[in-house]
């Protein structure tokens, strides 16, 4: 025998009892069921097939795997995560179950056994102490059951995080964070909190809807909520988040005008964080604290107005696009460097980093981060070299659209030296090889797939001049909707102030022209990439269609819709209202096609996954464009609404004969538009 034989009859004996480890053992049996078939005979050698879990004098999360003299596989660890990581190590390396097996629909071919070589394996230390995800903006996960029940997607998310070497999670936003914290803890994860929900306490306005959420007016009510949150979680593994924000993930002074200077704001937050830390210490021995230097809080800290409790992990944040500077809020974009100075490198630091972001401007929720893995690697390694080694917390949103960057970042927090190029090759070979035909192994196809991933990040539109200012799918949707609002509000007379972050201008029309040029500059690359990805679809498999191809299609269709929209406005300016009406219909069709592309990927367990796209909300853009069509028709075809109908559906010889204004019911906007398409617009006048 050349090693320990893991087969369908293998049993696990644990001398270490805890709920996370029991769950881990049951999960390992499930992994065996997915990958191993029963033996064809019962000639199993004595002692063969036994795995023993023993507690040993090892470090935090450390494990050792060895085969003893009785030919038993022995796992030794000192804590829950050590045992869990050991089981995941065997699962991945010998049962070939990948970290994102669930999210990337990995297929398994069952085999009779797996051989684990006779040797000792000692786990390597992780680069980062606390490694985790914030399951934020989770509107898709919250309305999808993964083919089982509401909790199942969350269980699969926590499992994927653990398989990636993660150990901490913010298990959702607002209510979800409380609903799923117990599940996350029972699976072995540490819990921390949303920066708008310090200490995991209930939101003030939910507990006291008739009270003003002012600490100055109601300090005892806030303290009561903090104490309740601490008592609820005191037996769990918690990294206690300290801080104070408003009730809508906004600065608290937007709701409390008394705090009108940086000094007042910083003084209040400093005093609150000290009070929160003291309160936790009343219930928890040796607590771990963190605080988010995010948005306005980082500006206050950099200006010297914020005093932090001792030994707190300072969590610095990127701007939502991967750059380690302060985020843009509305049109305010100070871009303050979000990294500790050398004088702070001896303290504890973490990062809150986004692969998904929701800002109602240009970010990404349905598609991957619009900046390359090379850029992410540069930013995170630079942050690490500036002392950010205690916590990496990644905003992972709904996970499935962001699997590739999440997998890449996990390679950085685990071991670090793997380059972006090496990782992409490994990622493609790991997840796509079993999906496709045998021709997948041929070099030309693999190189084309690899090139498509690179080209995706090369194709994203630069909406600004800085290296991180590239657009996700929200850009084509929110900018278009802001324009629709301005157009219908006053006919496009006034510029849209909401767009000053990207198009400061004194005229609405100039803003639209800028938008049209941006979209037209990016459309050809995405259109070409879409053609390539579509050509590869048959050979590249279903995962290809559900991942990169879908995301390229979303960009391409939304870009096309945005361009038609701008052409519609150009026609409107010339008082060609019928032409504007038609272009807006074309725009709505494109956005609808993008929405239908998502629906086409909702198969098998993914049924309903994209149904609650309520943040980018591509279908809402299509809906608003059709409302705008009605607005334009009112101006061009009103007040009697028969002229366009005659022009579109009547023979040319009958159009100007008005003995009867119309001989059939008035067409709806949609029916009129469809008739224009069928009859080949533009119609001769």
Secondary structure by P-SEA (a helix, b strand, c coil): cccccccccbbbbbccccaaaaaaaaaaaaaaaaccccccccccccccbbbbbbbcccccccbbbbbcccccbbbbbccaaaaaaaaaaaaaccccccccccccbbbbbbccccccccbbbbbbbbccccccccccccccccccccccccaaaaaaaaaaaaaacccccccccaaaaaacaaaaaaabbbbbbcccccccccccccccccccccccccaaaaaaaaaaaaaacccccccccccccccccccccccccccccaaaaaaaaaaaaaaaaaaaaacccbbbbbbbccaaaaaaaaacccccccccbbbbbcccccccccccccccccccccccccccccccccccccccccccccccccccccccaaaaaaaaaaaaaaccccbbbbccccccccaaaaaaaaaaaccccccaaaaaaaaaaaccccccccccccaaaaaaaaaaaaaaaacccccccccccccccccccaaaaaaaaaaaaccccccccccccccccccaaaaaaaaaaaaaacaaaaaaaaaaaaaacccccccccccaaaaaaaaaaaaaaaaaaaaaaaaaaacaaaaaaaaaaaaaaaaaaaaaaaaaacccccccccccccccaaaaaaaaaaaaaaaaaaacccccccaaaaacccccccccccccccccccccaaaaaaaaaaacccccc
